[in-house]
Amino acid sequence: MRPEQECHRHSDAKLILHHQEREAIAGDPWFSSLSASLRHDILRRARVRRHPDADVICRRGDPADAWLAVLAGAVRIGSHTPEDRQITLRYVEPGVWFGEVEMFDLKGRPYDVLAHGKTTLLRVGREDVQQLLVDHPEFCLALLRLQSQRARQLYRLAEDLKTKSLRARIARQLSQLARTYGEPAGASGPGVRIALRLRQNELADLVGCSRQRLNQELKLIERDRTIRIEAGGVVVCNDEALRQIYERAS
């Protein structure tokens, strides 16, 4: 049995969320902007799925039969090269909804979706989403606002690839990861450790470079004591310095 087939056999659990999971979904600015009745109905129709690390949630081409949100952990969105090398396109953090576009165009998932660490998802089926659109006219405009946010993110990413140096793109990515997945570095020294476990090739994919180029730039940034590279990952020592690298670069 293929992993993706096995993954579709996960049973949906009733909506029993841990406190941290409820905080994640309630803290999303887009979701919190919805009316109380719409938020209630979305959660009433949602089901919970809990995935182990590296579990295949869906593969490119699989039917897009649900709208998804991350409650805990992370989701890796990726693809494959013609040589079958995995490419990381982005990570979806707790509180973020995704997968609605392909659910409407009926052309299947355009990417692979895998759990990165132990991950909890909310799942709202296509028929439930369609009923929500009927019951709540505001939901249509809300989804358009969500798509507008995504479009702006894509435009900024494309602009950065064309106008920003590699070091600037790395600095911005590290700053964002530290804000989303940061935890105290602890006994290793001051700073914020990026708790999301990233291999260097995955971080290289996110900023659009080779692993070798990434390693060179990380060492240069570390030399300025802006970050610290440890066996457990990257520790951000000076987030303001990372932001300055991005803002001043071209």
C-alpha positions as CSV (number, residue, x, y, z in Angstrom):
1,M,0.0,0.0,0.0
2,R,1.3,3.4,-0.9
3,P,1.9,5.9,2.0
4,E,-0.7,8.3,0.7
5,Q,-3.3,5.6,0.5
6,E,-2.6,4.6,4.0
7,C,-2.8,8.2,5.1
8,H,-6.3,8.6,3.8
9,R,-7.4,5.8,6.2
10,H,-6.8,8.0,9.2
11,S,-10.1,8.3,11.1
12,D,-11.4,11.8,11.7
13,A,-11.8,12.6,15.4
14,K,-14.5,14.9,16.9
15,L,-13.3,18.4,17.6
16,I,-11.5,18.0,20.9
17,L,-8.6,20.4,20.9
18,H,-5.8,21.1,23.4
19,H,-5.5,24.6,24.8
20,Q,-2.5,25.4,22.6
21,E,-4.3,24.2,19.5
22,R,-7.3,26.4,20.3
23,E,-5.0,29.4,20.8
24,A,-3.4,28.7,17.4
25,I,-6.6,28.8,15.4
26,A,-8.1,31.6,17.4
27,G,-5.0,33.7,17.1
28,D,-4.9,33.7,13.3
29,P,-5.9,37.3,12.2
30,W,-7.9,36.1,9.2
31,F,-9.9,33.5,11.2
32,S,-10.5,35.9,14.1
33,S,-11.9,38.5,11.7
34,L,-14.8,36.2,10.8
35,S,-18.2,36.6,12.6
36,A,-18.7,34.5,15.7
37,S,-21.4,32.5,14.1
38,L,-19.2,31.7,11.0
39,R,-16.3,30.7,13.2
40,H,-18.6,28.5,15.3
41,D,-20.0,26.7,12.2
42,I,-16.6,26.2,10.7
43,L,-15.4,24.5,13.8
44,R,-18.6,22.6,14.3
45,R,-18.1,21.0,10.8
46,A,-14.4,20.4,11.3
47,R,-12.6,17.2,12.2
48,V,-9.2,16.7,13.7
49,R,-6.5,14.5,12.3
50,R,-3.2,13.9,14.1
51,H,-0.2,12.9,12.0
52,P,3.2,11.5,13.0
53,D,6.4,13.0,11.7
54,A,6.9,12.6,7.9
55,D,3.4,11.3,7.4
56,V,2.1,11.8,3.9
57,I,-1.1,13.9,4.2
58,C,-1.6,14.0,0.4
59,R,0.3,13.7,-2.8
60,R,0.3,15.9,-5.9
61,G,-2.7,14.9,-8.0
62,D,-4.7,13.5,-5.1
63,P,-8.3,14.7,-4.9
64,A,-8.6,18.0,-3.0
65,D,-11.6,17.0,-0.9
66,A,-11.0,19.2,2.1
67,W,-9.9,22.6,3.4
68,L,-7.2,22.3,6.0
69,A,-5.7,24.2,8.9
70,V,-2.6,23.5,11.0
71,L,-3.2,23.4,14.7
72,A,0.1,22.1,16.0
73,G,3.4,21.2,14.4
74,A,4.0,22.1,10.8
75,V,3.1,21.1,7.3
76,R,5.8,20.9,4.5
77,I,4.5,21.8,1.1
78,G,6.7,20.4,-1.6
79,S,7.2,19.0,-5.0
80,H,9.7,16.8,-7.0
81,T,12.2,17.6,-9.8
82,P,12.3,15.4,-12.9
83,E,15.3,13.7,-11.2
84,D,12.9,12.9,-8.3
85,R,14.6,15.2,-5.8
86,Q,12.3,16.6,-3.2
87,I,11.8,20.4,-3.2
88,T,10.5,22.3,-0.2
89,L,8.3,25.2,-1.3
90,R,7.0,26.4,2.0
91,Y,6.0,25.5,5.6
92,V,2.6,26.1,6.9
93,E,2.6,27.1,10.6
94,P,-0.1,26.7,13.3
95,G,-3.2,28.8,12.8
96,V,-2.9,29.0,9.0
97,W,-5.6,27.6,6.7
98,F,-4.7,26.2,3.2
99,G,-5.9,24.1,0.3
100,E,-9.1,26.0,-0.6
101,V,-8.2,26.9,-4.2
102,E,-7.7,23.4,-5.5
103,M,-10.8,22.3,-3.6
104,F,-12.8,24.6,-5.9
105,D,-11.1,24.0,-9.3
106,L,-11.3,20.2,-8.9
107,K,-7.9,19.6,-10.5
108,G,-6.4,17.8,-7.5
109,R,-3.6,18.9,-5.1
110,P,-0.8,20.8,-7.0
111,Y,1.8,19.8,-4.4
112,D,2.8,17.2,-1.9
113,V,1.7,17.8,1.7
114,L,3.7,16.1,4.6
115,A,3.7,16.4,8.3
116,H,6.9,18.0,9.7
117,G,7.1,16.7,13.2
118,K,4.0,15.6,15.1
119,T,1.3,17.6,13.4
120,T,-2.4,18.2,14.1
121,L,-4.7,19.4,11.4
122,L,-8.3,20.6,11.1
123,R,-10.1,19.2,8.1
124,V,-13.4,20.7,6.7
125,G,-14.8,18.6,3.8
126,R,-15.7,20.1,0.5
127,E,-19.4,19.6,1.0
128,D,-19.2,21.3,4.4
129,V,-17.4,24.2,2.8
130,Q,-20.1,24.5,0.1
131,Q,-22.8,24.5,2.8
132,L,-20.9,27.2,4.7
133,L,-20.9,29.4,1.6
134,V,-24.7,29.0,1.4
135,D,-25.4,29.6,5.1
136,H,-22.9,32.5,5.5
137,P,-22.7,34.9,2.5
138,E,-19.8,36.7,4.2
139,F,-17.7,33.5,3.9
140,C,-17.2,34.1,0.1
141,L,-15.7,37.5,0.7
142,A,-13.6,36.2,3.5
143,L,-12.1,33.5,1.3
144,L,-11.3,36.2,-1.3
145,R,-9.5,38.2,1.4
146,L,-7.5,35.1,2.3
147,Q,-6.6,34.6,-1.4
148,S,-5.6,38.3,-1.6
149,Q,-3.2,37.7,1.3
150,R,-1.7,34.7,-0.4
151,A,-1.3,36.6,-3.7
152,R,0.6,39.5,-1.9
153,Q,2.9,36.9,-0.3
154,L,3.7,35.4,-3.7
155,Y,4.3,38.8,-5.2
156,R,6.7,39.7,-2.4
157,L,8.5,36.4,-2.8
158,A,8.9,36.9,-6.5
159,E,10.1,40.5,-5.9
160,D,12.6,39.3,-3.4
161,L,14.0,36.7,-5.8
162,K,14.5,39.4,-8.4
163,T,15.7,42.4,-6.2
164,K,17.2,41.1,-3.0
165,S,20.6,39.5,-2.4
166,L,20.8,35.9,-1.2
167,R,22.0,37.1,2.2
168,A,19.0,39.3,2.5
169,R,16.6,36.5,1.6
170,I,18.3,34.2,4.2
171,A,18.1,36.9,6.9
172,R,14.3,37.4,6.3
173,Q,13.6,33.7,6.3
174,L,15.5,33.1,9.5
175,S,13.8,36.1,11.2
176,Q,10.4,34.7,10.1
177,L,11.2,31.2,11.3
178,A,12.4,32.5,14.7
179,R,9.2,34.5,15.2
180,T,7.0,31.5,14.3
181,Y,9.0,28.6,15.8
182,G,11.4,30.3,18.2
183,E,12.1,29.0,21.7
184,P,14.8,30.1,24.2
185,A,18.2,28.7,23.4
186,G,18.7,27.7,27.0
187,A,22.0,26.5,28.3
188,S,23.8,26.9,24.9
189,G,23.7,30.7,25.4
190,P,21.5,33.7,24.6
191,G,19.2,33.9,21.6
192,V,16.2,32.2,20.1
193,R,16.5,28.7,18.7
194,I,14.4,27.9,15.6
195,A,12.6,24.8,16.8
196,L,11.5,23.7,13.4
197,R,13.9,21.0,12.4
198,L,15.3,22.0,9.0
199,R,18.0,20.3,6.9
200,Q,20.2,22.8,5.0
201,N,18.8,21.7,1.7
202,E,15.3,22.5,2.9
203,L,16.3,26.0,4.0
204,A,18.2,26.4,0.7
205,D,15.0,25.6,-1.2
206,L,13.1,28.2,0.7
207,V,15.5,31.0,-0.2
208,G,16.2,29.8,-3.7
209,C,19.9,28.7,-3.7
210,S,22.1,25.6,-3.5
211,R,23.0,24.1,-0.1
212,Q,26.7,25.1,-0.7
213,R,25.8,28.7,-1.2
214,L,23.5,28.7,1.8
215,N,26.3,27.2,4.0
216,Q,28.7,30.0,2.9
217,E,26.2,32.8,3.7
218,L,25.3,31.3,7.0
219,K,28.9,31.2,8.1
220,L,29.3,34.9,7.1
221,I,26.2,35.9,9.1
222,E,27.4,33.8,12.0
223,R,30.8,35.6,11.9
224,D,28.9,38.8,12.7
225,R,27.3,37.1,15.8
226,T,23.9,37.7,14.3
227,I,23.2,33.9,14.4
228,R,24.8,30.9,16.0
229,I,24.9,27.5,14.2
230,E,24.6,24.5,16.5
231,A,24.0,20.8,16.1
232,G,20.3,21.3,16.9
233,G,19.8,24.0,14.3
234,V,20.1,27.8,14.0
235,V,20.0,30.2,17.0
236,V,19.0,33.8,16.2
237,C,21.1,36.0,18.5
238,N,20.1,39.4,17.0
239,D,16.8,39.5,15.2
240,E,17.1,43.3,14.6
241,A,20.3,42.7,12.8
242,L,18.7,40.2,10.5
243,R,15.9,42.7,9.7
244,Q,18.5,45.3,8.9
245,I,20.3,43.0,6.5
246,Y,17.1,42.5,4.6
247,E,16.0,46.1,4.6
248,R,19.3,47.5,3.5
249,A,20.1,44.9,0.9
250,S,19.3,45.1,-2.8
